Amino acid sequence: MTFLGRFARNRGALIGLLVLALIIAAAIAAPTLYPTSPWRMVSRPFMAPFALDRFPLGTDALGRDVASGLMHGARVSLLIGLVSTLVALLIGVPLGAVAGYFGGVVDDLAMRFTELFQTVPSFALAIIIVAILQPSIYSIVLAIAIVSWPPVTRLVRGEVLSLRSRDYVHAAITVGQRTPRIIFGQVLPNTIAPIIVMASLMIASAILLESSLSFLGLGDPNLMTWGYMVGAGRTRLIDAWWISFFPGLAIFLAVLALNLVGEGLSDALNPRLAREGR
C-alpha cells in the first residue's frame, strides 16, 4: 500500500487535513475578502454575530470586525508556526546528527548544552526572551525556535545512534566518503520520517505558544493575532462571548488539525504498518 493509501485510511488525519486546508484558504483569502486593516473600527462596538450580513461574526469592544481579525490572524499564526519550526529544525537537526554520529565527548557536550535550555520551562523561557528583545514577530519566532529545538536534537540523536552502525554507513566509510557527506547524504535522509511527524506537531505547539504570548500582551503590536483577540475579549465573556470564542475556537481547531495530521503521518510513515498493509 502506498503512503497516500495508508494516510487515507486514517479518518482523523483526513479530517485534520481538511480543517487545515480551510484555515490555509482563509489565510490566503484574507487580503481579498478583507482588504482593509483588521484594526480598523468599522461599526458600533459589541455587535452580535449575524446582526448584519457585513459582520457575520460581530464586532469587538472597539467596533472592529471579528471575522476580519480572525482571517488575518490565521496568516500570522501559520506564518509564525511554520517559520519558527523551520528555524528550530535548522538548529536541532544538525546538532543531533553530529552528536549521534560522533558520540563520546561530542555527544556529551551536545547533550549538556541541550539540557541547559530544558532546565527552564519552555513557556517561561519564551516570555523572558520576548520581554528582553521587545515584542515583535521576529522576537516571537526566535523565542519559539529556541524553546523548540532541544526535543528535535534528542530525536535526531537517537535516530542517528541507531543508524550509524548500519552496513551502508560502514560501506560509505570504507570507500572513503567524507564524514559530512556520510552524515547528510547517508544517515540524515533515513531520519526524515520521524522529523516530518515531529515538525507537524511542533507547528501546532508554536501556534499555541504564540497565542499564549499574544494573550499576555507580548505579541507583535502591529499584527492582529488570535491570542490577542482572545485576550481582548476576556473581560466581556458574559455579554460579548463571541469576541473571545471565535478566535479561541480557531486556535483549538488549528492545533487539533495539526495533531491529527501528525498522527496520520506517523502511521503512514511507519515501516511496520507499511509492511502489514501490503
C-alpha positions as CSV (number, residue, x, y, z in Angstrom):
1,M,0.0,0.0,0.0
2,T,1.3,3.5,-0.9
3,F,1.9,6.3,1.5
4,L,-1.2,8.1,0.4
5,G,-3.2,5.0,0.8
6,R,-2.1,4.4,4.4
7,F,-2.7,8.1,5.2
8,A,-6.2,8.0,3.7
9,R,-7.1,5.0,6.0
10,N,-6.8,7.3,9.0
11,R,-10.1,9.3,9.0
12,G,-8.9,11.6,11.8
13,A,-6.0,12.6,9.6
14,L,-8.2,13.3,6.7
15,I,-10.5,15.5,8.8
16,G,-7.5,17.3,10.2
17,L,-6.1,17.8,6.7
18,L,-9.5,19.3,5.6
19,V,-9.6,21.6,8.6
20,L,-6.0,22.7,8.0
21,A,-6.8,23.3,4.3
22,L,-9.7,25.6,5.2
23,I,-7.5,27.6,7.6
24,I,-4.9,28.0,5.0
25,A,-7.5,29.0,2.4
26,A,-8.8,31.6,4.9
27,A,-5.3,33.0,5.4
28,I,-4.7,33.2,1.7
29,A,-8.1,34.8,1.0
30,A,-7.9,37.4,3.9
31,P,-6.4,40.2,1.9
32,T,-9.1,39.7,-0.8
33,L,-12.1,39.4,1.4
34,Y,-11.0,41.9,3.9
35,P,-8.6,44.3,2.2
36,T,-8.7,46.9,4.9
37,S,-6.7,46.7,8.2
38,P,-8.3,44.4,10.8
39,W,-7.5,47.1,13.3
40,R,-10.0,49.5,11.6
41,M,-13.1,50.4,13.5
42,V,-15.9,49.6,11.1
43,S,-19.1,49.7,13.2
44,R,-20.5,50.1,16.6
45,P,-18.9,48.1,19.4
46,F,-20.3,44.7,20.7
47,M,-22.4,44.0,17.6
48,A,-23.6,40.4,18.0
49,P,-22.9,37.7,15.3
50,F,-25.2,37.7,12.3
51,A,-26.8,41.0,13.3
52,L,-25.6,42.4,10.0
53,D,-24.5,40.4,6.9
54,R,-21.4,42.6,6.6
55,F,-20.2,41.4,10.0
56,P,-21.1,37.7,10.3
57,L,-19.1,37.2,13.5
58,G,-19.9,40.5,15.1
59,T,-17.6,43.3,16.3
60,D,-15.4,43.7,19.3
61,A,-15.2,46.3,22.1
62,L,-13.8,48.9,19.6
63,G,-16.1,48.1,16.7
64,R,-13.5,46.1,14.8
65,D,-14.8,43.2,12.6
66,V,-14.1,39.9,14.3
67,A,-14.2,37.9,11.1
68,S,-11.6,40.2,9.6
69,G,-9.3,39.8,12.6
70,L,-9.9,36.0,12.5
71,M,-8.8,35.6,8.9
72,H,-5.8,38.0,9.1
73,G,-4.8,36.3,12.4
74,A,-4.7,33.0,10.6
75,R,-1.9,34.3,8.4
76,V,0.1,35.4,11.4
77,S,-0.4,32.1,13.3
78,L,0.5,29.9,10.3
79,L,3.5,32.0,9.4
80,I,4.9,32.1,12.9
81,G,4.3,28.4,13.4
82,L,6.0,27.4,10.1
83,V,9.0,29.8,10.3
84,S,9.8,29.1,13.9
85,T,9.6,25.3,13.3
86,L,12.0,25.6,10.3
87,V,14.4,27.6,12.4
88,A,14.2,25.0,15.2
89,L,14.9,22.2,12.7
90,L,17.9,24.1,11.3
91,I,19.3,24.2,14.8
92,G,18.3,20.9,16.2
93,V,18.8,18.5,13.2
94,P,22.5,19.2,12.5
95,L,23.3,19.3,16.3
96,G,21.5,16.0,16.9
97,A,23.1,14.4,13.9
98,V,26.6,15.4,14.9
99,A,26.1,14.3,18.5
100,G,24.6,10.9,17.5
101,Y,27.2,10.1,14.8
102,F,30.4,11.0,16.7
103,G,29.2,10.0,20.2
104,G,31.7,10.2,23.1
105,V,32.8,13.7,24.2
106,V,31.0,15.4,21.3
107,D,27.7,13.7,22.3
108,D,28.2,14.6,26.0
109,L,28.8,18.2,25.2
110,A,25.9,18.5,22.8
111,M,23.5,16.9,25.3
112,R,24.7,19.0,28.2
113,F,24.1,22.1,26.0
114,T,20.7,20.8,25.1
115,E,19.8,20.2,28.7
116,L,20.8,23.7,29.6
117,F,17.8,25.0,27.6
118,Q,15.5,22.4,29.0
119,T,16.1,23.3,32.6
120,V,13.8,26.3,32.3
121,P,10.1,25.7,31.4
122,S,9.7,26.5,27.7
123,F,6.8,29.0,28.2
124,A,8.7,30.9,30.8
125,L,11.9,31.0,28.7
126,A,9.8,32.3,25.7
127,I,8.3,35.0,27.9
128,I,11.8,36.1,29.1
129,I,13.3,36.2,25.5
130,V,10.4,38.2,24.1
131,A,10.4,40.6,27.0
132,I,14.1,41.2,26.7
133,L,14.0,41.7,22.9
134,Q,10.8,43.6,22.8
135,P,7.6,42.1,21.4
136,S,7.7,41.7,17.6
137,I,7.2,38.9,15.1
138,Y,11.0,38.4,14.9
139,S,11.5,38.1,18.6
140,I,8.5,35.7,18.9
141,V,9.8,33.5,16.1
142,L,13.2,33.4,17.7
143,A,11.8,32.7,21.2
144,I,9.6,29.8,19.9
145,A,12.5,28.4,17.9
146,I,14.9,28.5,20.9
147,V,12.5,26.6,23.1
148,S,11.6,24.1,20.4
149,W,14.9,22.8,19.1
150,P,16.0,20.7,22.1
151,P,13.4,17.9,21.5
152,V,14.5,17.8,17.8
153,T,18.1,17.3,18.8
154,R,17.2,14.4,21.1
155,L,15.0,12.8,18.4
156,V,17.7,13.1,15.7
157,R,20.5,12.0,18.0
158,G,18.5,8.8,18.9
159,E,17.8,8.0,15.3
160,V,21.4,8.6,14.2
161,L,22.7,6.4,17.1
162,S,20.7,3.5,15.7
163,L,21.7,4.2,12.1
164,R,25.4,4.8,12.3
165,S,26.2,1.1,12.8
166,R,24.3,0.1,9.6
167,D,26.1,-1.7,6.8
168,Y,25.6,1.2,4.3
169,V,27.3,3.6,6.7
170,H,30.3,1.2,7.1
171,A,30.4,0.8,3.3
172,A,30.5,4.6,2.8
173,I,33.4,4.8,5.3
174,T,35.2,2.0,3.5
175,V,35.0,3.7,0.1
176,G,36.4,6.9,1.6
177,Q,33.4,9.2,1.8
178,R,33.9,12.3,3.9
179,T,32.1,12.5,7.2
180,P,29.8,15.4,6.3
181,R,28.7,13.6,3.2
182,I,28.0,10.4,5.2
183,I,26.0,12.3,7.8
184,F,24.0,14.5,5.5
185,G,23.9,12.1,2.5
186,Q,23.6,8.7,4.1
187,V,22.3,9.0,7.6
188,L,20.0,12.0,7.8
189,P,17.8,11.0,4.8
190,N,16.8,7.9,6.8
191,T,15.6,10.1,9.7
192,I,13.2,12.2,7.5
193,A,10.0,10.3,8.5
194,P,10.2,11.0,12.3
195,I,11.4,14.5,11.7
196,I,8.3,15.2,9.4
197,V,6.0,13.9,12.0
198,M,7.6,15.9,14.8
199,A,7.6,19.1,12.6
200,S,3.8,18.9,12.2
201,L,3.4,18.7,16.0
202,M,5.9,21.5,16.5
203,I,3.9,23.8,14.3
204,A,0.8,23.1,16.4
205,S,2.8,23.8,19.6
206,A,4.2,27.0,18.0
207,I,0.7,28.3,17.2
208,L,-0.4,27.6,20.8
209,L,2.7,29.3,22.3
210,E,2.4,32.3,20.1
211,S,-1.3,32.6,21.0
212,S,-0.4,32.4,24.7
213,L,2.3,35.2,24.3
214,S,-0.2,37.4,22.5
215,F,-2.9,36.7,25.1
216,L,-0.4,38.1,27.7
217,G,0.3,41.2,25.7
218,L,3.6,40.0,24.3
219,G,2.6,39.7,20.7
220,D,3.6,42.0,17.9
221,P,1.6,45.2,18.5
222,N,1.3,45.7,14.7
223,L,-0.3,42.4,13.9
224,M,-3.7,41.1,14.7
225,T,-3.4,37.6,16.2
226,W,-5.8,35.0,17.6
227,G,-4.2,35.2,21.0
228,Y,-4.6,39.0,21.1
229,M,-8.3,38.7,20.2
230,V,-8.9,36.1,22.9
231,G,-7.2,38.4,25.5
232,A,-9.1,41.5,24.3
233,G,-12.4,39.9,24.9
234,R,-11.7,38.0,28.2
235,T,-13.3,40.7,30.3
236,R,-16.6,40.6,28.4
237,L,-17.1,36.8,28.2
238,I,-20.7,37.1,29.6
239,D,-22.2,39.8,27.4
240,A,-19.9,39.6,24.4
241,W,-18.8,36.0,24.3
242,W,-18.1,36.0,20.6
243,I,-15.0,38.2,20.8
244,S,-13.0,35.5,22.5
245,F,-15.0,32.4,21.4
246,F,-14.3,32.5,17.7
247,P,-10.5,33.1,17.9
248,G,-10.3,30.6,20.7
249,L,-12.2,28.1,18.5
250,A,-9.8,28.8,15.6
251,I,-6.8,28.1,17.9
252,F,-8.4,24.8,19.0
253,L,-9.2,23.7,15.5
254,A,-5.7,24.6,14.1
255,V,-3.9,22.8,16.9
256,L,-6.2,19.8,16.7
257,A,-5.9,19.6,12.9
258,L,-2.1,19.6,13.0
259,N,-2.1,16.9,15.7
260,L,-4.4,14.7,13.7
261,V,-2.3,15.2,10.6
262,G,0.8,14.4,12.6
263,E,-0.8,11.2,13.8
264,G,-1.7,10.3,10.3
265,L,1.8,10.9,9.0
266,S,3.2,8.8,11.8
267,D,1.0,5.9,10.8
268,A,1.7,6.3,7.1
269,L,5.4,6.6,7.5
270,N,5.7,3.7,10.0
271,P,7.6,0.8,8.2
272,R,5.9,-1.8,10.3
273,L,2.4,-0.6,9.3
274,A,3.6,-0.3,5.7
275,R,4.6,-4.0,5.7
276,E,1.3,-5.0,7.3
277,G,-0.7,-3.1,4.7
278,R,0.8,-5.0,1.8
